[in-house]
Amino acid sequence: MSALFAGLVGHRTIASAPVQIDPAPRKPQLEDALSIPVVTQSGDDPAGQDAFEKGRHLARQEKWCELAAEIRCADAARATAPGGIPVAELLAFGARSDVVLAVEQALSDKQPKHHATLTEGISELEFVLREHHDDPVIALIVALAHIDIAWIWRGTGWENVIHQINRERCAAHFDRAAQILPVCRAAFPDSPLVTSASCSLLAGQRSPGVKVADEYERLIALDPCNHRYMRAMGNHLLPRWFGSYDELELEARRAASLTHKTWGAGGYTWVLFDAIALDEMACARVDVEFFLDGLRDIVKRRPDQEMINLLAAYCSITLQQGFGLDEEADLVRTQLCEAADWLIRDHLTELHPLIWAHAADGFNNSARVNSPDRFAARGRKQALQVIAALFRDELRNGQRVIFTPSGPRVTAN
């Protein structure tokens, strides 16, 4: 959870970017002959950071009615930050972040299971709910906090490796969210924020006879421009969570059909995007041509540099990490990773280091980012290494690669 918002700190500036000179002498590297504008910042989404901070500020100041009005308006307008995260989600997460991140920190620090930090914050939110029992938006914030905490208790492992006490605490928080959410659904039946919460709840509860994909399809139909919903569905349809490989493939194809006007074949790619990075069997079963067609359609519809960095980092770093685990999956990975070549050569004009850093973590939203600056520096280094490897022949011939607004240009050094 924290990593999702760790990239929202700071301001966006552009710096000319050959690699910074280290104070100590070092052996020249190929990437030293690269020149590419780098988004130098603690975060590449100040608008998203503003929404998050506003939600947190209003909650800390106990301005709950004002906060509820802001969330309601942003959700109805389908407003998004530049990074694609819905503004309503950012406001709502800011409002509950102190509570959720305190639990995350306590469990990360291996505090005793009865530690007060694990219950104090959510108890305070429950008190707020009692004071504002007639406001479904505030009810939603509390329900989302319970869902977040439930996922923190559960972790990301397979069901059979979860400790019993973690399973019990997870179930208790999901059960409490399930008591609260019907009021929200009744008040806002067409709300992406409420429907997204319902998806997380259904996935966590494993309700008999309920298909998680059905609720996700409804969510995607409400906001087809938001690719994060399709990625979440694909992740939750893995066998380690709540689906099967057959269901994953079926829903990826259905998503491509449902969102064709928005993404072309891209819906197939988005549903499988995170799933195949996590699961070798899912990767081995991918329809490679369909996936690559989806990549091309995504680029046609979203050629902005944030999207190009996301796709290039995914193909060149995230997918590379699974090599060697499964021979069939490796064959697929090899073909998909080759897309990094045309993504960088034909479309990249500037570097977004935080995206590359998150790619190295498999876009794991539960990864802890203690220093966004160091995190970004790591992503910058990895990205430059990837680009240098792509232009290895030119650079070894003594040429320079300069990225311009129209793409990379090779010049004599």
C-alpha positions in Angstrom: 0.0 0.0 0.0 2.6 2.6 1.0 4.6 2.3 -2.2 1.6 3.2 -4.2 1.6 6.7 -2.6 5.3 7.0 -1.9 5.7 8.1 -5.4 3.4 11.1 -4.8 5.8 13.2 -2.8 7.3 16.4 -4.2 7.3 18.4 -7.4 8.0 17.6 -11.1 10.9 19.2 -12.8 12.9 18.3 -15.8 16.7 18.1 -15.7 19.1 17.4 -18.6 20.5 14.1 -17.7 23.7 12.5 -18.5 24.5 10.4 -15.5 25.5 12.5 -12.5 29.2 12.7 -11.8 30.3 10.7 -8.8 32.8 12.5 -6.5 35.2 9.5 -6.6 36.8 8.4 -9.9 35.2 5.4 -11.5 35.4 3.4 -14.7 33.4 5.0 -17.5 30.1 3.3 -18.2 28.2 3.0 -21.4 25.3 5.0 -19.9 27.6 8.0 -19.6 27.2 8.6 -23.3 23.4 8.8 -22.9 21.6 12.1 -22.7 18.0 11.9 -21.8 15.7 14.4 -19.9 14.9 12.9 -16.5 11.9 13.9 -14.3 13.9 14.7 -11.2 11.6 14.7 -8.2 10.6 13.0 -5.0 7.5 12.1 -7.0 6.1 12.4 -10.4 2.5 13.1 -9.5 2.2 16.3 -7.5 -1.5 16.6 -8.3 -2.0 13.1 -6.8 0.0 14.1 -3.8 -2.1 17.2 -3.3 -5.3 15.1 -3.2 -3.7 12.6 -0.8 -2.5 15.4 1.5 -5.8 17.1 1.3 -7.6 14.0 2.4 -5.2 13.4 5.3 -5.3 17.1 6.3 -9.1 17.2 6.4 -9.2 14.0 8.5 -6.6 15.2 10.9 -8.6 18.5 11.3 -11.8 16.4 11.7 -13.4 18.3 8.8 -15.3 15.1 7.9 -18.3 16.8 6.1 -16.0 18.8 3.9 -13.9 15.7 3.2 -17.1 13.7 2.3 -18.2 16.4 -0.1 -14.8 16.5 -1.9 -14.8 12.7 -2.3 -18.4 12.6 -3.6 -17.6 15.3 -6.2 -14.4 13.7 -7.4 -16.0 10.3 -7.7 -18.9 11.5 -9.6 -16.7 13.4 -12.0 -14.3 10.3 -12.5 -11.5 12.8 -11.8 -8.0 11.3 -11.9 -4.5 12.5 -11.1 -1.9 12.5 -13.9 -0.8 9.0 -12.8 -4.3 7.6 -13.4 -5.3 7.1 -9.8 -8.8 8.4 -9.2 -8.8 11.6 -7.1 -11.6 10.1 -4.9 -9.3 7.2 -4.0 -6.5 9.5 -3.1 -8.7 11.6 -0.9 -10.1 8.6 0.8 -6.7 7.0 1.3 -5.3 10.2 2.7 -8.2 10.3 5.2 -7.4 6.8 6.5 -3.7 6.7 5.9 -2.6 7.4 9.4 -4.6 4.5 10.7 -3.7 2.0 7.9 0.0 2.9 7.7 0.3 2.6 11.5 -1.0 -1.0 11.3 1.3 -1.7 8.4 4.3 -0.4 10.3 3.4 -2.3 13.5 3.2 -5.6 11.6 6.3 -4.9 9.6 8.1 -4.2 12.8 6.8 -7.5 14.2 5.0 -5.9 17.1 3.0 -8.3 19.4 -0.4 -9.2 17.9 -2.1 -7.5 20.8 -0.2 -4.2 20.4 -2.4 -1.1 20.9 -1.4 0.4 17.5 -3.2 -2.4 15.7 -6.6 -1.4 17.1 -6.5 2.2 18.4 -6.7 3.9 15.0 -9.5 1.9 13.6 -11.4 2.3 16.9 -11.1 6.1 16.5 -12.5 5.8 12.9 -15.4 3.7 14.2 -16.2 6.5 16.7 -16.2 9.0 13.8 -18.6 6.8 12.0 -21.0 6.8 15.0 -20.9 10.6 15.0 -21.6 10.7 11.3 -23.8 7.6 11.0 -26.0 9.3 8.3 -23.1 10.0 5.9 -22.4 7.1 3.5 -19.1 8.6 2.3 -17.7 8.6 5.8 -19.0 5.0 6.2 -17.1 4.2 3.0 -13.8 5.6 4.4 -14.2 3.4 7.5 -15.1 0.3 5.4 -12.0 0.9 3.2 -9.8 1.2 6.3 -11.1 -2.2 7.5 -10.4 -3.7 4.0 -6.9 -2.2 3.9 -6.1 -3.6 7.3 -7.6 -7.0 6.4 -5.2 -7.2 3.4 -2.3 -6.2 5.6 -3.1 -9.0 8.0 -3.5 -11.5 5.2 -0.3 -10.6 3.3 0.4 -11.7 -0.3 1.2 -15.4 0.2 -0.7 -18.5 -0.7 -3.7 -19.2 1.6 -2.1 -22.3 3.1 0.9 -20.3 4.5 -1.0 -17.7 6.4 -0.8 -17.9 10.2 -4.1 -18.7 11.9 -4.2 -15.4 13.9 -3.5 -13.4 10.8 -6.3 -15.3 9.0 -8.7 -14.6 11.9 -7.8 -10.9 12.1 -8.2 -10.6 8.4 -11.6 -12.2 8.4 -12.8 -9.9 11.3 -11.9 -6.8 9.4 -13.5 -8.0 6.2 -16.6 -9.0 8.1 -16.9 -5.5 9.6 -16.4 -3.9 6.2 -19.2 -6.2 4.9 -21.5 -4.8 7.6 -20.8 -1.2 6.5 -20.7 -1.3 2.7 -24.4 -2.0 1.9 -25.2 1.5 3.1 -22.7 2.9 0.7 -23.8 0.7 -2.2 -27.4 1.8 -1.7 -26.5 5.5 -1.6 -24.1 5.4 -4.6 -24.9 2.4 -6.8 -22.9 3.8 -9.8 -19.8 4.9 -7.8 -16.5 3.5 -9.0 -15.0 4.1 -5.5 -17.8 2.1 -3.8 -17.7 -0.7 -6.4 -13.9 -0.9 -6.1 -14.3 -1.4 -2.4 -16.9 -4.1 -3.1 -14.4 -5.9 -5.4 -11.8 -6.0 -2.6 -14.4 -7.2 -0.1 -15.7 -10.0 -2.3 -12.2 -11.2 -3.0 -11.3 -11.2 0.6 -14.4 -12.9 1.8 -14.5 -15.7 -0.8 -18.3 -15.7 -0.7 -19.7 -19.1 -2.0 -21.4 -18.7 -5.4 -20.1 -15.2 -6.0 -17.8 -14.6 -8.9 -15.2 -11.9 -8.2 -15.0 -11.2 -11.9 -18.6 -10.2 -12.1 -18.2 -7.3 -9.8 -14.9 -6.3 -11.4 -16.6 -6.3 -14.8 -19.2 -3.9 -13.4 -16.4 -1.7 -12.0 -14.6 -1.6 -15.3 -17.8 -0.7 -17.1 -18.2 2.2 -14.7 -14.8 3.6 -15.5 -13.2 1.9 -18.5 -10.4 4.5 -18.7 -8.9 3.3 -15.5 -6.5 0.4 -16.3 -5.8 -0.2 -12.6 -9.1 -1.9 -12.2 -8.3 -4.4 -14.9 -4.9 -5.1 -13.5 -6.4 -5.7 -10.0 -9.0 -8.1 -11.5 -6.2 -10.1 -13.2 -4.2 -10.3 -10.0 -7.2 -11.5 -8.0 -8.1 -14.1 -10.6 -4.9 -16.0 -10.1 -5.3 -19.4 -8.4 -3.3 -18.2 -5.4 -6.1 -15.7 -4.8 -9.6 -16.3 -6.0 -9.7 -17.6 -9.6 -8.2 -20.1 -12.0 -6.0 -19.8 -15.1 -9.0 -20.6 -17.4 -11.0 -17.8 -15.7 -8.1 -15.4 -16.0 -7.8 -16.0 -19.7 -11.5 -15.7 -20.3 -11.9 -12.5 -18.4 -8.8 -11.0 -20.1 -10.6 -11.6 -23.4 -13.9 -10.3 -22.1 -12.1 -7.1 -20.9 -10.7 -6.6 -24.3 -14.2 -6.8 -25.8 -15.8 -4.6 -23.1 -13.2 -1.8 -23.3 -12.4 -2.0 -27.0 -13.6 1.5 -27.7 -11.2 2.8 -25.0 -8.2 0.5 -25.2 -8.5 -1.6 -28.4 -7.0 -4.9 -27.6 -5.4 -3.3 -24.5 -7.9 -4.8 -22.1 -6.4 -8.2 -22.6 -2.9 -6.8 -21.8 -4.1 -4.9 -18.7 -5.8 -7.9 -17.1 -2.7 -10.0 -17.6 -0.2 -7.3 -16.8 0.5 -8.0 -13.2 -0.7 -11.6 -13.2 1.9 -12.9 -15.6 4.7 -11.1 -13.7 3.6 -13.0 -10.5 2.7 -16.4 -11.8 4.8 -18.6 -14.2 1.9 -20.8 -15.3 -0.2 -17.7 -16.1 2.7 -16.4 -18.1 3.2 -19.7 -20.0 -0.5 -19.6 -21.2 -0.5 -16.0 -22.6 -1.6 -15.4 -26.1 1.6 -13.6 -27.1 0.2 -11.9 -30.3 -2.9 -10.7 -28.5 -0.9 -9.3 -25.6 1.5 -7.5 -28.0 -1.4 -6.2 -30.0 -2.8 -4.8 -26.8 0.5 -3.1 -26.0 0.5 -1.4 -29.4 -3.1 -0.3 -28.9 -2.4 1.1 -25.4 0.4 3.2 -26.9 -1.8 4.5 -29.7 -4.4 5.6 -27.1 -2.1 6.8 -24.3 1.2 7.9 -25.9 2.1 10.1 -22.9 5.6 9.6 -21.4 4.3 8.2 -18.1 2.6 5.4 -20.0 5.6 4.8 -22.2 7.9 4.6 -19.1 5.4 2.2 -17.5 5.3 -0.2 -20.4 9.0 0.0 -21.2 10.0 -0.6 -17.6 7.5 -3.5 -17.3 8.9 -5.2 -20.4 12.6 -4.6 -19.7 12.6 -5.1 -15.9 9.5 -6.6 -14.4 9.1 -9.5 -16.8 12.8 -10.2 -16.8 12.8 -11.1 -13.1 11.0 -14.4 -13.7 13.5 -15.9 -16.1 14.8 -19.3 -15.3 11.8 -20.5 -13.3 9.8 -22.2 -16.0 10.9 -23.0 -19.6 7.5 -22.4 -21.2 7.1 -19.1 -19.4 10.6 -18.1 -20.5 9.7 -18.5 -24.1 6.8 -16.1 -23.6 8.8 -13.7 -21.5 11.5 -13.5 -24.2 8.9 -12.5 -26.8 7.2 -9.9 -24.6 10.4 -8.4 -23.4 11.5 -7.7 -26.9 8.7 -5.0 -27.0 11.0 -2.8 -24.8 13.1 -2.2 -28.0 10.4 -0.5 -30.0 8.9 1.2 -26.9 12.2 2.9 -26.1 13.4 3.5 -29.7 10.1 4.7 -31.1 8.4 6.4 -28.2 10.6 7.3 -25.2 11.6 10.9 -24.8 12.1 11.4 -21.1 12.8 9.2 -18.0 10.5 8.7 -15.0 12.8 7.1 -12.4 10.1 6.2 -9.9 8.2 4.1 -12.4 11.4 2.1 -13.2 12.0 1.7 -9.5 8.5 0.4 -8.9 8.9 -1.9 -11.9 11.9 -3.5 -10.2 9.7 -4.3 -7.2 7.1 -5.9 -9.5 4.8 -2.9 -8.9 4.2 -4.3 -5.4 2.1 -1.8 -3.6 2.9 -3.3 -0.2 6.7 -2.7 -0.7 8.0 -0.2 1.8 9.7 2.9 0.4 11.7 4.6 3.2 13.4 7.1 1.0 11.7 8.2 -2.2 14.8 10.0 -3.3 17.0 6.9 -3.0 14.2 4.8 -4.5 14.1 7.2 -7.5 17.9 7.1 -7.9 17.8 3.4 -8.0 15.1 3.5 -10.8 17.2 6.0 -12.7 20.3 3.9 -12.6 18.4 0.8 -13.7 16.6 2.6 -16.6 19.9 4.0 -17.9 21.5 0.6 -17.8 18.6 -0.8 -19.8 18.8 1.9 -22.4 22.6 1.6 -22.6 22.2 -2.1 -23.2 19.7 -1.4 -26.0 22.1 1.0 -27.7 25.2 -1.0 -26.8 26.6 -1.2 -30.4 26.3 2.5 -31.0 27.8 3.4 -27.6 30.7 1.0 -28.0 31.4 2.7 -31.4 32.0 5.9 -29.6 28.7 7.5 -30.5 26.3 9.3 -28.2 22.5 8.7 -27.9 20.5 11.9 -27.3 16.8 11.7 -26.5 14.8 14.5 -28.1 11.1 15.3 -28.1 10.8 13.2 -31.3 12.8 10.3 -29.9 16.4 9.1 -29.6 19.1 10.4 -32.0 22.5 8.9 -32.4 25.4 11.3 -33.0 29.1 11.3 -33.2 30.8 11.8 -29.8 
